[in-house]
Each structure stands twice: as C-alpha cells, then as structure tokens.
C-alpha cells in the first residue's frame, strides 16, 4: 500500500495557471510561487454577484484511530466536480507544530489530497512566518516603549501580549525575560503561545480586506496602564508595520487536489485553542467563483463547528447550506471503550456504545438550523454490521449516513455523498448562531457549556468573573466567545469519551482578542503552547538516499 507522500509524489500536477483558469481566475490575479502554488490578488478578480453554496465538513471528537475530516473535504469536493458541479475547496494551512509532533500534516490522505503535499505541510508560501514576525514585532515594540521612558504609563505587571512560535515547545510556556541588567529592559514574567493561537492569526482569518486587517491590528489590546486603562497596538504605532508584514500573507493561496479541483488553503488557527477556520477572504472568494464551496472546521463539531457558526459566520455574514459530520467505525469503537490495539476485532455493540458521541454532534449541528449528513469514512476491516449501526444512529437522529471510500478511490468514492450534500443544499438554510450578541460574556460561555457540551454549568473564580465584567465595561460585551478546551471530549477531561453529561466546565482564564473580535475562555488544563510527545514525528523525518523527504505524513 502506497503512503500518502508516495501517492502525492507520484501525481502529475497541472500548472497552477491552468488550475486558476479552470476556477475562473484571470492570469493577472495569479502570483505564482513555483509551478504548483500561487497567491491570488483579489483586487484583480472580476466583480461578481455569484454566491455559491457553503458546505461545512466537521466531525466527531477526534481519537488516535483517526476520522479523516480533511480527507473527506477533499474527496467531497472532487466528487462534486466529478458529478458535473463546479466546486472549490477552502481549507486551513497546516502548522509545523503537529507536523513535527504527533498529528501530522493537514492535506488529506490517500487519493483525496491537496498538493503539493510537502510544500503545504512545511513552509508553503511563508504565511505563518509573516504572522509570527508581525506578532513578535508588536511584542518587541511593547518592551522597547517601556525601555525608552514608557510614555503610555504601561504597567509592566499587566502586559498581556505574549510572543509566539510555530512549533510545539513546552519550555517556552512560561519564561522570565529581559534579564541581564538595565540595557536589556525591565525583567518580567511572560511566555510563548503557538503561532496558530496568535490573535494576529485570527485577525488575518477574519479580516475582510487589507484595510480591515490594519484596523483590527490597531485594536489589539496589549497591556494596561497603572490606571488599568487598555493600551492598544495603535497606541504603540505598531499597526502599520504589522500590516505591511502581512500584505502578502493576506492573499489566499491557490493549490489543487490530486484530481485538479482548485483549492484555497489559507490561514490556520487551531480549533481547540483558537477559532479553527480558514480565512473569510478565501471563503468569500471561493463562493464568488464556484457553485459549491467545501470548507472544514477543526477537531470535533463541539469546537470547530461551534466556532465556525458563532464566530466566523456571525462576523462575516456567511450562511452555510449544509454540514457533513465525519465518523469512522474505529473512532466510534474507541468512544465505546475499545482500546486502540483491539480495534481490528469486529464489535458492532462497541460502535453502538460509542455512537452516542456521533448522535450528540448531529443534535448540536442541527440546533444551528443547518441540515446534516453523516460521512462514514471507510477503513479496511469495517464490517457491514458495524456500518449498519452508524446508519441506524443517523436515521434515529433524522438524517442519512453515507459510506465513503475516497481515501482509496478519490472523488469516485464520495459520489453518493456529493449527491446527498447537493440535495440538502437545495433547501433554504435556517442557520442562526447559538446565542445573541447582547447576552453577557459569562452567559455566552455558559450557553456553549450547557447546550453544546451538555455540562451542568460553567464555573469561574471571582477574579475571572471580574475580568469579564471589566471587558464588558470597556465595551466588549457584545463579542462572541472562543472556547479553548480539550478536543478529545465534550467535557474538559480528555479521558471522558462518548457523550458525558452533568460535568462542570471550569474557566481558568479569559483573554480579550479585541482585534479578532472575540473573548477567549481557557477551560480546564488546555495549553496554548503544546508540547512534543515522547516520540515526536520529527525523529522520523529526513532526506532519503535519493534526496526525497521521508517520514512526512
């Protein structure tokens, strides 16, 4: 059996200009980065009133057994094109953290991939480097301002802007900086987050254009004065330079699938610690070019889909036409209590026990008024009895499940799914966010905790509640909330699989992302700077004897 990288490497790719032409993108809008990827200058796209149908691909809670959300997104888009419909993809860019950690890349798999796989999973067009640089420029300008007299009266104990790095590095979570004497600035405690959790990443993904990007960057709150007044990036005169650094990064990246489907791959916030969606700019551009746009939201529907609906769609005025929830027999068996080593043994009852996780996600997505279909991502060894259980669960929830084999067959293995999605998308969407803008910030947090996670309640220390009250007093009470929580469970305990109820969601910390336009609620033990596993994937990545990359997946 060929590996993903071998399949990708064996493919014959079309020149990126041909892919752009097929998508309706004129040559003057295409800025090639080599032969098979390009930046797209949206200002050179012709104006259009066309509005395609937006299809969200989400999933059950992830397990080590795998679900294949990106693979299904690619397979669905290829199948839509294969059946005579004009479709495009709008996906996120992979982060180097999981590529060299444990999760691997994010370009799909088998015969349902976006390519060139190696480029996309590594440095791609440099977007993440630009975001990291813009973010850390702001951090440097804060410390520099304090060093040269602190005219804004910044309280060094209340600097809230941390630095970022696009790599898993637990040693940088908490640091002491500016040691070594007066020439190095004022010593203080700080730390690093991973670049995908940066507010700059969120701003790039939610901005409507370059002007909006600069305005949002200026609204970033980086610190507070001794009088507890907010200090922004605009106060530090950093917003212009940050926008200049991001001028190329804000342009969507165009690539292709193995079957030649055009794909925008742009932006990359994680859904467990950020809002988990690709850029609004790329999604809107695709909707103007295609009849169907397939996008995804990170991790399970409790995180990625909820934030897609409550943050991205709310801010951008998007209205999804349908949603696909990806599930596998193997992952449901793990949710049903079967160890990963024992997943090869047929066990329909374990699928039924774990199926409560799928049922919960179906209920949640439908609560947003979006019609749902379940994609069963087929693995070798799945039995007809196990697959039949998933069909039963979906039918009991009032939707259909479709068995898909796109990993092995490409778009041909997802034709039935494409037909079902297209049929669902014909009906008017009743989409509405989960909560109203005028609800208090803590009530928004509690609404997500009780209605999506099925918790008994969300709880927070008085200091956290007081911070939320200060955000509201400063005029930020209308913002949506971005929950930072483990992706493995509906609860904040990653070991509680299935569909737990009656648990409590502890809110450990809240952070204001005024430029992005949301408030982050950090729950349980989730970290905004991941660590590497005991055996990181980086140990197996190298050049082979023929000079080709090995070990990237």
N, C-alpha and C positions, 0 to 999 in steps of 0.2 A: 504493500500500500504506500503510495507516494505521500510525503509530508506536505503540509501547507506551503512551505517555502519552495519545495521542489515543483509543486503544481504551478505556483506563481512564476517561478523562473523559467518554466517550460512554455509559458504562454507567449503567443505572438501579439504584441500590443499594437494598437493603431496609433499613429501620430496624434499628439494632443490637439493639433489644429483640426483634424478630421472629427474628433470627438466633439469639439466645440461647435463645428459646423452642423453636426447632427443634432445638437441641442438647440440650434438657432442662435448661437453666439457669433457675432461678426468678427472677422480677423482683427480689426482694430481694438477689440476689447481683450484680446488674448496676449498675455505677457508670459512667454514660455520660460519654464525652469527646466532646461533639458528637453528631451524628446517627448516625455510622457506625463508631464505635470505642468501646470501653469497657474498664475494668478489671473483673476478676471477683474478688469477695470469696469465697475458697474456703471460709471458715468458714460461709457461708450456703448452700453446696451440700448437698443431702441425702446422707447416708451411703449408700454402695452397695458391694456385693461384686462388682459387674460388673468384668470385666477384658477389655478389647478386645485385639486382636492388633496388635503394634507392627511397622510396616514401615519399614525404613531405606532412604532413597534416597541413593546415593553415586555416584561417577563415576570415569572415567579421569583421568589427570593433566591439569589444565587447559592449554589453549593459547589464543592470541589468536583462534582460529577459533570458540571457544565450544562448550559442551557442553549447557547448559540444565538444570542439576540442579534449581534452584528451579522452573523452568517445568514440568519433569516431575513434581515433587512435587505441584504444584497440579493438573496435568492428571490424574494418577492418582487423587487424592482426589475430584475432580469425577466421574471415570469410575466409581469405586466407588459413589458416591451415585446416579449415573445408572442403574446396573445394579441398584438396589434394595437396596444395602448401606448401612449407616449409617457414615459416615466423617467424620473430622475431620483437620485439619492441625495440626502443631505445628512451627513454623519459628522461625528466629532473626530478630532485628531487624537492619536494615542499619546500618552505620556511616557517618558523614558522610565519613570519610577516602576510601574508594573512590568514594562518590557524587560528590565534587568532584575526584577524582583520575583514575583510568583505568578501573576495573572497572565503575562504575555502581552502581545500586541492587541490591536483592535481593528483588524482589516478583514474580518470574516474568516472563513476556513474552507478547505476542500476546493470545490469548484464554484463556490459562492464567495469570491473575494474582490476587494478593491485593490488595484495595483497601480504602480509598482510597490509591492508589499514591503520590501526592505527600506525603501526611501520613506514611505509613510510612517513606518514604525520607528524610524530613527530621527534624523533631523528635519526631514521633509523640506519645507520652504523656509524654515527658521522662525516660524510664528512664536513658538514657545520661548525661544531665546529673546525675541523682541519684547515679549510680555515680561519675562524675568528682568531684563535690563530696565524697562520703564518702571517696574515696581521698585527695584533696588535703587534706581536714581532718586526716586522720591524719598526712600529711607536715608540715603546719603545727604540729601538736601535738608532733611529734618535735623540730623546731627550737626551738619555744617552751620545751620542757622543758630542752633543753641551755642555752638562753639564761638561764633563771632558776635556775641553780645545778646542774643535771644530777645530781639526787639518785640516779638509777639508774646513774650512772657509765657512761653511754654513750660508747663510743669513736667520736668523730666520723669517724674513718677507716673505720669499719665500719658505717656507716648504709647499709642495703641497700634502703630504701624510696624509690623514685623517684616523681616526680609523673607525671600523665597528662593527656592532651588528646585529644578525639575528632576529630583532624584529622591529616592527613599533614604533618609539619613536620620535615624533616631537621636544621634549625638547632638544634632542641632536644634532639637525641640526647644530647649531652654539653654540660654547662654548668658555669660557675663561679657559685656562688650566695652570697648574704649578703655581698656586697662593700659598701664604703662606710663601714666603721667599726663600733665595738662595738655601737652601737644597732641594727644590722641583723643581729646574730647572729655565729656563727662561720663564716668563709669555708670552703668545701669544694667539691669537685667532685661533681656529681650529673648528673641528666638527666631526660628525659621518655620515657615509652612512650605508645603509642596506647591509648585507654581500653579497647578490646576485649582488650588484653593484660593488663589490670589483674587482680590477684588478687581484687579486690572483685567484678569481673565474673564470674570463675569461681565465687566463693562464692555469689553470687546465683543462678547457674545450677545449682549442685549442692546447695544447701540444701533441706531437706525442708519447712521452715516458718520463721516469723519467729524462733522460739526457737533453732532450729538455726542460722539466719543469724547471730544475735548471738553465739552460742557460737563459730562459725567465725571471725567477725571478730576476736574476742578472741584467737584462736590465731595470728593473723598475726605472723610474726617480722619485725621492722622494723629491728633493729640488734643489735649485740653489745657487751658491756661490755669494759672493758680486760682483764678476766679471761676474755674470749671466751665469756661466757655469753649466751644469747639474751635479747633484750628483745622483749616482745610488745605488741600494741595494748591488751591488757587491763592490762598493767603501766602503760601511759600513761593508762589510764582513758578511752580513746577509743572503745571498742567500743559503748557505749550510744548515744552521739551519732551514730555511724555508722549504727547500726541504725535510729534514728529517721529519718535522712535517706533510708533505703531502704524505709521502711514501705509507701509506695505503689508503689515500683518492683518490689517482690517479687510484687505481684499480676499475674497473667497478663493480657495484652491480647487482647481478642477483636475480630476483624475478619471479613471474608468474602471468598470468591472471586467472580469475575465471575458464577459460576453459583449463588452463595448457599451454598456449603459453609462451615460455621463453621471458623475458623482461629484458633488461639492463636499469636501472634507475640510471642516473649518471650525476652530475653537475646540476646547477640550476640558471643561470643568467636570470633576468627579461628582457623582450624584450622592455619595454618602457624606461628603463634607462641603459640597457646593451645589449649584442648581442643575448640573448634569445634562445640559442640552447643547447642541451645536448652535452656531450663530444665527441670530434673527436675519442678518443681512443675507446669508447663504440660503436660508429657508425661503425668504421672500423672493429672492432672485429665481430660485428653482420653481416656485409657484407661478411666476410670470412666464416661464419657459415650457413647462410640462403640464400635462393633464393630471398626473398623479405624482406626488412627491412623498417618498418614503423616508421617514426620519426615525431616530431612536432616542430614547432617554435612558440614562444609565441605571444599572442594577435593577432591582425589582420595581414593580409598579408603586409600591408604598413610598419609594423615594423618587426615582426618576420621573415616573408618570405624574405623580402629585405635583412636583415642581414644574414640569412641563406645562401642566394645566394652570396652576395657581400663580406661577411667576412669569414664564415665557409667554404663554398665550394671553395672559392678563395684560402684560406690558405692551406686547406687540399687536394686540388685536387679532390674533390668529384664532381660527375656528376649525379644530380637527374634524374630519369627516368620519373617521373610523379608527379603531385601535386593534392591534394584534397582540395577544399575550402569548409569549413563547413558553412552552413547557416541555420537559423530557420525562420519559419513564424513569430514567436513572435518578434525576433530581427529586422526583416525587417519592421514589423509594427511600431516598435519604431523609426526606421530610417525614417519612413514615417509620423512621427508626432503624433503617438498614445501614450498616457500616459500608464505607466506600469499597472495601476489599470484597464485600459479599454481593455487590450489585449485579454480578453476572447471573446469579440464580434467579429464575422466574419467580415472581411473587406479586400476584395481582392484588392481594389484600394489603400489602405494604403500599402499593400505588394508591389504593383507596384511602388508607390512613393518611398518607401524605397529601392526598388530593384536597384536603381542607385548605391548604395553602393556595392552590390554584383557585378554588371557589371564592376565597376571600378577595383575591385580586380581581376576579371578574366582577364581584359585587362593587368593589371600590371604583373601578374604572367606569362602570355603568352609572354609578352615583353622580358622575360628572355630566351625564347626558350623552355619552359617546357610545355608539354601538361597537360590539366586541366580537371578534372571532379568535379562537384558540388555535395556534400553530403547534402541532406536535412534531418537534424536531427529532426525526427518526435516528436511532443508533442501531448498529448491528447487535442482535441479541434481544431486542424488544419483541415480546410475544404478542400475538393477536389478542389474548386475554387481557394483558396489561394495557394495550392501546384501547381496548373496548371500555375499560374503566374510565379513561380520560374522556372518551366520548360521552359516557353517562354523566360524568361530573359537569361537563359543559352543558349538556342538554338540560340537566336539572337546574342550571343557572340561567336558562333561557337563551343560550347561544349555541353555535356549532363549533366542533373541533375538526381540524383537517390534518391528516397525516402528510408530512412533507419529507422529501429526500433530496433537498437542494445541495447538501454537503457533497453527496456523491454524484448528483446529476445536474447541478447548476439550476438555471431557471426552469428547465423541464420538470424538475422535481417539486416545483411550487406553483404549477399552473392552476390546480384546483384552489389553492389559497388565493391566488390572484383574482380568480373569478368571484370568489366569496367576498373578498375585500371590495372589489369594484361594485358588486351588488349592494353591499352595505352602504357604500359611499354615495349611492344614488338617492338615499333618503335624507331629508333635511336634518342636520345635526342639531340636537337640543343642548349643546355644550354650555355649561356655566361653571365658573370657579366654585370651590368648596365653601368659601366664606366671603363676606362683604368687606370692602375696604374700611368701613367705619367701625368694625369690631376692634376691641383693644388688642394690643400685641399679644398679651398673655392668653387672651381668649382665642386668638388665632392659633397659637401653639397648642392650646388645649383641644381645639376643634380637630386639628390634624391628629393629635394623640388619641382622642376618643373615637373619632369617626373612621380614620384610616388604619391606625394601629390597634384599635379596639382596646385601648388601655382604660383602666378605671379613671385615671386622671393624669395630668402633668403636674409636677411639683417643682418648686424652686425655692432657694434660700431667700430671705428678705433682701439681701444685697442684690440678687439678680432681679427681683421684682422692682427694687428701687431704680436699678439701671434702666429697665424697661419704661418706668414712669418718666425718667429723665429724657429718654428718646422721644416719648410722646409729647412731653412739654416743649421739646425743641422742634416739634412739627413733623416728626417721622412716624406718627401713629398710624397713618394710612397705608404704610408699606406692608407688603406680604412678608411671610416668614419663610426662611430656608432652614429646614431641619437637618442638622448634622448628627447622624445616627448610624449604628452598625447596619450594614446591608444584609446581614445574614438572617435577620429575624424581624418580625413585626414589633418585637419588644426591643429594649436596649441591651438585652443579654443575647449574644450571638449563639449560645447553646440552645436557646428555646426555639426549636424549629416548629413546623406546622403552622397552626393558627392560634397562638396563645391569646387569652383574654384575661381581664381583671388585673393586669400588671400595671405598674406605675412608671411613667416616663420622667426621670429626673433631669431637669435642665441645669447643667453645671455652669454654663457661661453664656452670655449673649454678646454679639458683636454687631455694630452698626455698619452696614455697607451702603452708605448714603448715595454714592455714585452709581452702584449697580441697581439700587432701588429695592433692597430688602434687608431684613434683620435676621442674622444667623443665630439659631438656638443650638448650642452644642450640648448634646444629650449623652448621658452615661459615660462610658470610657473611650468614646471615639477620639481619635487623634487627627489633627490637621497636618501632621507630618508623619507619614507611615514609616515603618522600619522594614529592613530586609528580612526575609525568612532565614531559617537555619542554613538552608542550601539555596542561595539565590540563583535565578536563571543566568545571571552574569557569568557564573562559573563554567557554563557550557557554551557560551557564545565566543566564537573565534573565527579566524580565516582558515579554510581548509587548504589542502595541498594545491588545489587548483586556483586559489585566490578568491574563492567564493565564501560568503558568510555562512557559517554553520550555527545551529542552535537557536536561531531566532524563530519565535513561534507566536 
